[in-house]
Amino acid sequence: MSAPVAPPGWSRWLIPPAALSVHLSIGQAYAWSVFKPPLESALHLDGTRSALPFQLAIVMLGLSAAFGGTLVERNGPRWAMTVALVCFSSGFLLAALGAQTEQYWLIVLGYGFVGGIGLGIGYISPVSTLIKWFPDRPGMATGIAIMGFGGGALIASPWSAQMLDSFGTDHSGIALAFLVHGLSYAVFMSLGVLLVRVPRAGKPVESGPSAFAGAQVSARSAVRTPQFWCLWLVLCMNVTAGIGILEKAAPMIADFFADTSTPVSASAAAGFVALLSAANMAGRIGWSSTSDLIGRKNIYRVYLGVGALMYLLIASFGDSSKPLFILCTLVILSFYGGGFATIPAYLKDLFGTHEVGAIHGRLLTAWSTAGVLGPLIVNWMADRQEEAGKHGSSLYGLSFMIMIGLLVVGFVANEFVRPVHPRHHITAPKEAADGRHEQHA
């Protein structure tokens, strides 16, 4: 099911909408919290169990991206988008059956395991193709698509809430909402499957560089280079710093200003979470586009260096100024989103386009690690500080110092990134050869 080669005159600007149709759909994962309270009430679950489908989905995202990256490169974006469509939509349908029959394990299996595979394959499905279509602006191209993953929840969250209001929050209402999600996302993602094309070999942009120019490194060789593991550390540290705030945003801002004359209400805390989501989304396109102008290493110096400064300002003065606290956290979350969107272009700069999707998939194991590490640091340290009799902003001081240290580690790792040694290069990228063959066929 290889995507057809684009005919002469095919606009490359049709490819970002194809990618967005997938990423906006799978970005629903960030809106899972909408279903947590109804599930807890309808199926008599505690908070830990109601979070399990989402947690398993994120784990499967990292694992399927890592192990499926080579298949995505081999079979092409149309195959990958189709697999993502089938898995993600089927996951919702299984979850709907589980909710209707009150079989919680089916919800975990459907949304968490099957749907999580769709998340991982869908996340990496357009990356390699976008980079090949936009060799002159890879940061902007991948930023457009990955912005969709960050922004998917802004659509899915109110949409899901409205469905639950209409259908009810009992097990039948939840089942119907899952069913509508599964069918709707199948239709929306099919637009990407039908629209995606791969560029002809050579120059997809007549005035731009070749999509296959420069050094090329296979995925197997890439993971044996120090550059890959430096970038793994860079991504892991940056994501850890962002997700540590994102996961605990509402109670965190409430704690910081609980002892002041202007405490934060529950509705204001929810608004703060929405602001963070917007910053996360904006950073994905804004900062990744900026990286095309100032370079990938420089933009990560900003993410990690300025990010450490933002954490220091919050730890030192955050509880004395609400605007300062909000501004610093918005900047950190914009760096969080920007880091996700910029990393594919950084990989392209170092390893070429030959198997960049497969390399990106392997690197996303850093996300899985950070997804555990960030919340663990913030929550565990806050619990320990509370047991010690502390409260308010003092619950987070030590964990923020740890985050600063991790960002410094990421900053140093970024400084060690150098061009890949020629011994890892390959001489005849498979894509270029395939493209020439298709042109002559």
C-alpha positions as CSV (number, residue, x, y, z in Angstrom):
1,M,0.0,0.0,0.0
2,S,2.8,2.4,-1.0
3,A,1.7,6.0,-1.4
4,P,1.7,7.0,-5.1
5,V,4.6,9.2,-6.4
6,A,3.4,12.7,-6.9
7,P,2.8,13.7,-10.5
8,P,4.6,16.8,-11.9
9,G,3.0,20.0,-10.6
10,W,1.6,18.3,-7.4
11,S,1.6,20.9,-4.7
12,R,3.7,20.0,-1.6
13,W,1.3,22.2,0.5
14,L,-1.3,19.4,0.2
15,I,1.0,17.2,2.4
16,P,0.8,19.1,5.7
17,P,-3.1,18.8,5.7
18,A,-2.7,15.1,5.1
19,A,-0.4,14.9,8.1
20,L,-2.7,17.1,10.2
21,S,-5.7,14.9,9.6
22,V,-3.8,12.1,11.4
23,H,-2.2,14.2,14.1
24,L,-5.3,16.2,15.0
25,S,-7.1,12.8,15.4
26,I,-4.5,11.0,17.6
27,G,-4.0,14.2,19.6
28,Q,-7.3,13.2,21.3
29,A,-5.1,11.3,23.7
30,Y,-4.4,14.5,25.7
31,A,-8.2,14.8,26.3
32,W,-8.5,11.5,28.1
33,S,-9.1,13.3,31.4
34,V,-12.6,14.2,30.2
35,F,-13.6,10.5,30.4
36,K,-12.0,9.9,33.8
37,P,-14.8,11.1,36.1
38,P,-17.6,9.4,34.2
39,L,-15.7,6.1,34.0
40,E,-14.9,6.3,37.7
41,S,-18.6,6.8,38.5
42,A,-20.1,4.4,36.0
43,L,-17.7,1.5,36.5
44,H,-16.7,2.2,40.1
45,L,-13.0,2.8,39.4
46,D,-10.5,4.7,41.4
47,G,-8.3,7.4,39.9
48,T,-5.3,5.1,39.3
49,R,-7.4,2.6,37.4
50,S,-9.2,5.2,35.3
51,A,-5.8,6.6,34.2
52,L,-4.6,3.1,33.1
53,P,-5.9,3.3,29.5
54,F,-4.1,6.6,28.9
55,Q,-0.9,5.4,30.5
56,L,-0.9,2.2,28.5
57,A,-1.6,4.2,25.3
58,I,1.5,6.4,25.9
59,V,3.7,3.4,26.6
60,M,2.4,1.7,23.5
61,L,3.0,5.0,21.6
62,G,6.7,4.9,22.4
63,L,7.1,1.1,21.8
64,S,5.2,1.0,18.6
65,A,7.1,4.0,17.2
66,A,10.4,2.4,18.2
67,F,9.6,-1.1,16.8
68,G,7.4,0.0,13.9
69,G,9.7,2.8,12.6
70,T,11.5,0.6,10.1
71,L,8.2,-0.8,8.8
72,V,6.9,2.8,8.3
73,E,10.0,3.6,6.3
74,R,9.8,0.4,4.3
75,N,6.1,0.5,3.5
76,G,5.6,4.3,3.2
77,P,3.3,6.9,4.7
78,R,0.0,5.6,3.2
79,W,0.5,2.2,4.8
80,A,1.4,3.8,8.1
81,M,-1.6,6.1,8.1
82,T,-3.9,3.2,7.3
83,V,-2.5,1.1,10.1
84,A,-2.9,4.1,12.4
85,L,-6.5,4.7,11.3
86,V,-7.4,1.0,11.8
87,C,-5.8,0.7,15.2
88,F,-6.9,4.1,16.6
89,S,-10.5,3.7,15.5
90,S,-10.7,0.1,16.4
91,G,-9.4,1.0,19.9
92,F,-12.3,3.3,20.4
93,L,-14.8,0.7,19.1
94,L,-13.4,-1.9,21.5
95,A,-13.6,0.6,24.3
96,A,-17.2,1.3,23.3
97,L,-18.0,-2.4,23.6
98,G,-16.2,-2.5,27.0
99,A,-18.2,0.5,28.3
100,Q,-21.5,-0.9,27.1
101,T,-20.9,-4.4,28.6
102,E,-19.2,-2.8,31.7
103,Q,-16.0,-4.8,31.0
104,Y,-13.2,-2.5,32.0
105,W,-10.5,-4.7,30.6
106,L,-11.9,-4.2,27.1
107,I,-11.5,-0.4,27.5
108,V,-7.9,-0.9,28.6
109,L,-7.2,-3.3,25.7
110,G,-9.0,-1.2,23.2
111,Y,-8.0,2.4,24.0
112,G,-4.7,1.6,25.7
113,F,-3.1,-1.3,23.8
114,V,-4.7,-1.3,20.3
115,G,-5.3,2.5,20.2
116,G,-1.8,3.1,21.6
117,I,-0.3,1.3,18.6
118,G,-2.3,3.6,16.4
119,L,-0.9,6.6,18.3
120,G,2.7,5.5,17.8
121,I,2.5,4.6,14.1
122,G,0.3,7.6,13.4
123,Y,2.7,10.0,15.2
124,I,5.7,9.0,13.0
125,S,3.7,8.3,9.8
126,P,4.1,11.7,8.1
127,V,7.5,12.8,9.5
128,S,9.8,11.3,6.9
129,T,7.6,12.3,4.0
130,L,7.2,15.9,5.2
131,I,11.0,16.3,5.5
132,K,11.5,15.0,2.0
133,W,8.8,17.4,0.6
134,F,10.3,20.4,2.6
135,P,14.1,19.9,2.5
136,D,14.4,23.7,2.6
137,R,12.2,24.1,5.7
138,P,12.1,20.8,7.6
139,G,11.5,22.4,11.0
140,M,8.4,24.3,9.8
141,A,7.0,21.2,8.0
142,T,7.3,18.8,10.9
143,G,6.1,21.6,13.3
144,I,2.8,22.0,11.4
145,A,2.0,18.3,11.7
146,I,3.2,17.8,15.3
147,M,1.3,20.9,16.3
148,G,-1.7,18.9,15.4
149,F,-0.9,16.4,18.1
150,G,-0.6,19.1,20.7
151,G,-3.8,20.8,19.5
152,G,-5.9,17.7,19.1
153,A,-7.1,18.0,22.7
154,L,-8.3,21.5,22.1
155,I,-10.9,20.0,19.7
156,A,-11.5,16.7,21.4
157,S,-11.9,18.0,25.0
158,P,-15.0,20.2,24.4
159,W,-16.4,17.8,21.8
160,S,-16.1,14.9,24.2
161,A,-17.7,16.9,27.0
162,Q,-20.6,17.9,24.8
163,M,-21.2,14.3,23.8
164,L,-21.2,13.2,27.4
165,D,-23.7,16.0,28.2
166,S,-25.9,14.8,25.4
167,F,-25.6,11.1,25.7
168,G,-25.3,10.9,29.5
169,T,-22.4,9.9,31.7
170,D,-23.6,6.3,32.5
171,H,-21.9,3.4,30.8
172,S,-24.2,3.5,27.8
173,G,-23.5,7.2,27.3
174,I,-19.8,6.7,27.5
175,A,-20.1,3.8,25.0
176,L,-21.9,5.9,22.5
177,A,-19.3,8.7,22.9
178,F,-16.5,6.2,22.2
179,L,-18.4,4.8,19.2
180,V,-18.9,8.3,17.7
181,H,-15.2,9.0,18.3
182,G,-14.1,5.9,16.5
183,L,-16.3,6.4,13.5
184,S,-15.6,10.1,13.2
185,Y,-11.8,9.7,13.4
186,A,-11.8,6.9,10.9
187,V,-13.5,9.3,8.3
188,F,-11.2,12.2,9.2
189,M,-8.0,10.2,9.1
190,S,-8.9,8.7,5.8
191,L,-8.4,12.1,4.2
192,G,-4.8,11.8,5.0
193,V,-4.6,8.3,3.6
194,L,-6.1,9.5,0.3
195,L,-4.2,12.7,0.0
196,V,-0.6,11.7,0.9
197,R,2.0,11.5,-1.9
198,V,5.7,10.8,-1.8
199,P,8.0,13.2,-3.8
200,R,9.7,12.2,-7.0
201,A,13.4,11.5,-6.7
202,G,15.6,14.5,-7.0
203,K,14.1,18.0,-6.3
204,P,10.5,18.1,-5.1
205,V,11.0,21.8,-4.9
206,E,12.5,23.1,-8.1
207,S,14.5,25.9,-6.6
208,G,15.3,24.1,-3.4
209,P,17.8,21.4,-2.4
210,S,17.4,17.7,-3.2
211,A,15.4,15.8,-0.6
212,F,18.1,13.2,-0.7
213,A,21.1,15.5,-0.5
214,G,23.8,15.2,2.1
215,A,25.0,12.4,4.3
216,Q,22.7,9.5,4.8
217,V,22.7,7.1,7.7
218,S,20.6,3.9,8.3
219,A,18.6,3.5,11.4
220,R,20.7,0.5,12.5
221,S,23.9,2.6,12.2
222,A,22.3,5.7,13.8
223,V,21.6,4.0,17.1
224,R,25.3,3.1,17.3
225,T,26.4,6.7,17.1
226,P,27.0,9.0,20.1
227,Q,25.0,11.7,18.3
228,F,21.8,9.6,18.7
229,W,22.2,9.1,22.4
230,C,23.1,12.7,22.9
231,L,19.8,13.6,21.2
232,W,18.0,10.9,23.3
233,L,19.2,12.7,26.4
234,V,18.3,16.1,25.0
235,L,14.8,15.1,24.2
236,C,14.3,13.1,27.5
237,M,15.5,16.0,29.6
238,N,13.4,18.6,27.7
239,V,10.2,16.5,27.9
240,T,10.8,15.6,31.5
241,A,10.9,19.4,32.4
242,G,7.7,20.1,30.5
243,I,5.6,17.1,31.4
244,G,6.4,17.6,35.1
245,I,4.4,20.8,35.0
246,L,1.8,19.7,32.5
247,E,0.7,16.7,34.5
248,K,0.2,18.6,37.7
249,A,-0.6,22.0,36.4
250,A,-4.0,22.7,38.1
251,P,-3.0,21.6,41.7
252,M,0.4,23.2,41.2
253,I,-0.9,26.8,40.6
254,A,-3.4,26.3,43.4
255,D,-0.7,25.3,45.8
256,F,1.6,28.2,44.8
257,F,-1.0,30.8,45.7
258,A,-3.0,29.0,48.4
259,D,-1.4,31.1,51.1
260,T,-1.7,34.5,49.3
261,S,-4.5,37.1,49.3
262,T,-5.4,35.9,45.7
263,P,-5.9,32.1,45.8
264,V,-6.6,30.4,42.5
265,S,-10.1,28.9,42.0
266,A,-10.8,25.6,40.4
267,S,-12.1,27.3,37.2
268,A,-9.1,29.5,37.0
269,A,-6.8,26.5,37.4
270,A,-8.7,24.8,34.5
271,G,-8.2,28.0,32.4
272,F,-4.5,27.8,33.3
273,V,-4.3,24.3,31.9
274,A,-5.9,25.4,28.7
275,L,-3.3,28.2,28.4
276,L,-0.6,25.7,28.8
277,S,-2.1,23.5,26.1
278,A,-2.2,26.6,23.8
279,A,1.5,27.3,24.5
280,N,2.4,23.7,23.9
281,M,0.7,23.9,20.5
282,A,2.1,27.3,19.5
283,G,5.6,26.2,20.5
284,R,5.4,23.3,18.1
285,I,5.1,25.5,15.0
286,G,6.7,28.7,16.3
287,W,10.0,27.4,17.7
288,S,10.4,24.6,15.1
289,S,10.1,27.2,12.3
290,T,12.6,29.4,14.1
291,S,15.0,26.5,14.1
292,D,15.1,26.7,10.3
293,L,16.5,30.2,10.7
294,I,19.0,29.8,13.6
295,G,19.8,26.1,13.5
296,R,18.8,23.1,15.5
297,K,21.6,23.2,18.1
298,N,21.0,26.8,18.8
299,I,17.2,26.3,19.3
300,Y,17.9,23.5,21.8
301,R,20.3,25.8,23.6
302,V,17.3,28.1,24.1
303,Y,14.9,25.2,25.1
304,L,17.3,23.9,27.7
305,G,19.2,27.0,28.9
306,V,16.3,29.4,29.0
307,G,14.1,26.6,30.3
308,A,16.4,26.2,33.3
309,L,16.3,29.9,33.9
310,M,12.5,29.8,33.9
311,Y,12.5,27.1,36.5
312,L,14.9,29.1,38.6
313,L,12.6,32.2,38.4
314,I,9.5,30.1,39.4
315,A,11.4,28.5,42.3
316,S,12.7,31.8,43.6
317,F,9.9,34.3,42.9
318,G,6.9,32.3,41.5
319,D,4.7,32.5,44.6
320,S,5.1,36.3,44.8
321,S,3.9,37.1,41.3
322,K,1.1,35.3,39.5
323,P,1.9,36.9,36.1
324,L,5.6,35.8,36.5
325,F,4.5,32.2,37.4
326,I,2.1,32.0,34.4
327,L,4.6,33.5,32.0
328,C,7.5,31.2,33.0
329,T,5.3,28.1,32.8
330,L,4.0,29.1,29.4
331,V,7.5,29.5,28.1
332,I,8.5,26.1,29.5
333,L,5.5,24.5,27.9
334,S,6.2,26.2,24.6
335,F,9.7,24.7,24.8
336,Y,8.2,21.3,25.6
337,G,6.1,21.4,22.4
338,G,8.9,22.9,20.3
339,G,11.3,20.2,21.4
340,F,8.9,17.5,20.0
341,A,8.5,19.4,16.7
342,T,12.2,20.2,16.2
343,I,13.7,16.8,16.9
344,P,12.8,15.3,13.5
345,A,14.6,18.1,11.7
346,Y,17.6,17.7,14.0
347,L,17.7,14.0,13.1
348,K,17.4,14.9,9.4
349,D,20.4,17.3,9.7
350,L,22.5,14.6,11.3
351,F,21.4,11.4,9.7
352,G,19.7,12.4,6.4
353,T,16.3,11.4,5.1
354,H,17.1,7.8,4.3
355,E,15.5,6.3,7.4
356,V,14.7,9.4,9.4
357,G,11.2,8.0,10.3
358,A,12.7,4.8,11.8
359,I,15.4,6.8,13.7
360,H,12.7,9.2,15.0
361,G,10.6,6.2,16.2
362,R,13.6,4.8,18.2
363,L,14.3,8.2,19.7
364,L,10.7,8.5,21.0
365,T,11.6,5.9,23.7
366,A,12.9,9.1,25.4
367,W,9.3,10.3,25.5
368,S,8.2,7.1,27.2
369,T,11.0,7.5,29.8
370,A,10.2,11.2,30.4
371,G,6.5,10.4,30.7
372,V,7.3,8.4,33.8
373,L,10.2,10.4,35.1
374,G,8.7,13.9,35.0
375,P,5.4,13.2,37.0
376,L,7.3,10.9,39.3
377,I,9.8,13.6,40.3
378,V,7.2,16.3,40.9
379,N,4.6,14.1,42.6
380,W,7.0,12.1,44.7
381,M,8.9,15.1,45.9
382,A,5.7,17.0,46.7
383,D,4.3,14.1,48.7
384,R,7.6,13.9,50.7
385,Q,7.6,17.6,51.4
386,E,4.0,17.5,52.5
387,E,4.8,14.6,54.9
388,A,7.6,16.8,56.3
389,G,4.9,19.5,57.1
390,K,5.6,21.9,54.2
391,H,2.8,23.4,52.1
392,G,2.2,25.9,49.3
393,S,5.1,26.6,46.9
394,S,7.6,24.9,49.2
395,L,6.2,21.6,48.0
396,Y,7.9,22.1,44.7
397,G,11.2,23.8,45.5
398,L,13.3,20.6,45.5
399,S,11.7,19.1,42.5
400,F,12.3,22.3,40.5
401,M,15.9,22.2,41.5
402,I,16.1,18.7,40.1
403,M,14.5,19.8,36.9
404,I,17.1,22.6,36.5
405,G,19.8,19.9,37.0
406,L,18.2,17.7,34.3
407,L,18.0,20.6,31.9
408,V,21.6,21.4,32.4
409,V,22.4,17.7,31.6
410,G,20.4,18.1,28.4
411,F,22.2,21.3,27.6
412,V,25.6,19.7,27.9
413,A,24.5,16.7,25.9
414,N,23.4,19.1,23.1
415,E,26.9,20.7,23.1
416,F,28.4,17.2,22.4
417,V,26.4,16.8,19.1
418,R,28.7,16.9,16.1
419,P,28.4,15.8,12.5
420,V,28.2,12.0,12.1
421,H,31.5,10.3,11.2
422,P,31.7,9.3,7.5
423,R,32.2,5.7,8.4
424,H,28.4,5.6,9.3
425,H,27.4,7.0,5.9
426,I,25.7,5.0,3.2
427,T,26.3,5.8,-0.5
428,A,23.0,5.0,-2.2
429,P,19.9,5.8,-0.3
430,K,17.1,3.4,-1.0
431,E,14.6,6.1,-1.5
432,A,16.5,7.8,-4.2
433,A,17.0,4.5,-6.0
434,D,13.3,3.6,-5.7
435,G,12.3,7.0,-6.9
436,R,14.4,6.7,-10.1
437,H,13.0,3.2,-10.7
438,E,9.4,4.6,-10.3
439,Q,10.1,7.4,-12.7
440,H,11.3,5.0,-15.4
441,A,8.6,2.4,-14.8
